[in-house]
């Protein structure tokens, strides 16, 4: 009887884990590629719904002749820049595409912004069109003093999405932030004068800043 109970418990746990991962993979539908004129993929972004795409400001760039294009649902669609912050302040850009050619199921979707701030150790998922990768939120206390102004950071630098990728709460599936930049530190190699740069973390613009950046009529999902 005990063995049977253990088998049932393990089976239920396996189903639960599989369901959780399937739920995480469902976030891939929101991930888009962003290209500039005459260039291959420059970065990624997140489809918010209502034809709106959120990405990092430096992905879009400041050259008015580099009109961005968004690859979504197998289509390359021209985009217009509705609003753009600066790299050193918000590092956010809001794009608009004509969503009439998108599948109906995608047009009806809406992203929700997380209302609770991220906390150290929280399990998160970074999302790009190809994959969703788990990471964890770091405490800024783990960073050098000069980098602690970046208070929302994740730990897995090598495998997670880069500029413009979405950072999601892995449990609630709400958007915690948009990836902005790597945080690095230059160190002197022991026994030499050579210096090397080491990746420490990745900073993401948090949902609280995104909420302030977006227009009031963005029409997001109000749920967390």
N, C-alpha and C positions, 0 to 999 in steps of 0.2 A: 504494500500500500504506500509506504514511504517513497519507494522508487517511482511509483506511478505519479505521486504528487510532484516529485522533483522533475519528472519528464514533462508534466503539464505546465509547471512553472517556467521551465526553460523554453518550452514552445511558445508560451504567451509572451515571454520576454523577447524572443526572436521576432515574433509578429509585431510587437510594439516598436522595436528598433527599426525593422523594415518599413513600417508605416511612417515613422518619423523621418527616415531618409527619403522616402518617396515624397513626403510633404516638403522637404527641403529642395528636392530636385524640381518641384513644381514652380519654384521661384525663377527658374531659368527663363520662363516665358517673358519676364520683365526686362531681361538684359538685352541691350542693343550694342552694336558697333557704331562708332562715329569716325567718319573720314573727313579730311579736308580736301579741297579741290586738287586733283592731280596726285594724291597721296594714298597709300594703303591705310589700313586702320591706324588711327592716331590715338584712340582711346575707346572707352566704353561709357555707357550711360544706363539709366534706368527709365523705363516707360512708366509714367505715373498714371496714365489714363487720360482721356479727353484730348488725345493728340499731343500731350506734353512729355518732353524728355528732359531729365535732369542729369547733368554731368558736371565735371570740374571745369572751371573757367579756363584754365590753361590748355585743356584739351581742344577747346574751340579756337583759342588764339585771338589776337586782336587785328589781324589783317582782314579788311573788309572784302578783299578779293578771294579769300579762302572760305567760300561758302560751304558750310558743313552738310554732309549727307549722313543719313541714319539708315543702317541696315537692320531691318526688323521684319520678322515673319517671312524671311526669304526675299525681301524687296529692298532696293536702295531708293530711299525717298529723300528729296531735298528738304532742308529744314531752314527755318528762319530763327534768328536769335531774338527772343522776347526780352530777356534780361540777362545781364552779365556782371558779376562781381569782379574783384581783383584777386590775384593770386595770394597776396599777403593778407587780405581781409577775409572775405567769405569763400573765395575759390569755388564759386558755383556759377553755373550757366543754365538757363532755362530755354529750351528749344521747342519749336512747334512744327509738327508735320501734318499734312493732310491725311487724316486717318480713314478716309472713305474706302480705300482699297484694302484695309486690314480685315482679317477675319472677324466676323461678328463677335465671337467669343472673346477676342482680344479687345475689341472696342468697348466692350461692356465692363472690362476690368478696371479697378481702381486700387492704387497703393494706399496703405495707411502709414502714417508716421508714428513712430513710437513716442509715447508721452512720458514714460519713465526714462530717466537718464541712464546711460550704460554704467555698469559697476564692475570693478576689478574681478577678474575670474569668469565673467559672464561668457557663455558659449555663443559665438556669433558665426554667421556664414557670409563670406564674400561671394558675390555672384557676377560672373561674366557670361557671355553667350555659350561658352563651351562647358563650363563646369561651376559647381558650387562647392566651396572649400570651407571647412570648419577652422576657426581660430578662436582666440580668447582675448578679451579686453584686458589690457595691462593697466596697472596703476602708474600714473606719471612719476611716482616716487622711484620707479625702477629705471628712470631715464636720468642722464646727467642733468645737473642744475640748469644749464643753458637751454635745455630742450623741454623743460617741464611746463612751458606755456602751452604745449600741445597736450591738452588734458584728455583727449579721446584717441586712444591708440590701441592697435592690436599687435600681437606678438609674432605671428608667423609671416615673415617678410618674403621668404623665397617662393612660397607656393600660392599665396593669395592674390586676388585681383589688384590691378594697378589703377592708375588715374581714371576716375569716373565710375569705377565699379561700385555696386551697392553693397552696403554692410547691413545685414538683416539680423534681428533677434531670432535665434534658431527655434525658439519655442512659440513665440507669438506671430512670427512671420511679418512683423512690421519693419519699416525701414529705419534703422538706427543712424545711418549716415552715408555720405558719399566719400569714397577714397580720394585723398588729395596728394599725399607725398610720402616718400620715405624719410625716416629720421636716421641719419648716419653720424658716425663719430670717427675722426681721424686719429690714429694711434701710431706711435713710433714702434717699428719692429725691433724686438729685443736684440741687442748686440749690433745694431746698425743705425744709420741715420735715415733709413728708408721709412716713409710714411705710407700707411694703408688706410683705406676707408672701410669701415665696418657698418653693416646695416643693423640697426637696433630695433626698429619698430616701424609701423606705418600709421600715419595720422589720417583720421577721417573727420570731415565736417559733420557735426552732430545734428540730429533731427531738430533740436531746438533752434539752431541757426537756420536750418532749411525752412522751418515754419515761418520764421521772420522774413526770409528771402522770397518765398512764394507769394504771388498775388492772392488776394482774398477769394477770388473766384476760381481757384485752381481745381476745385471740385474733387478733393481726395476722399478716400474711404475714411469716415470718422472713427471707425473701430481701431483698436490697437492691434 
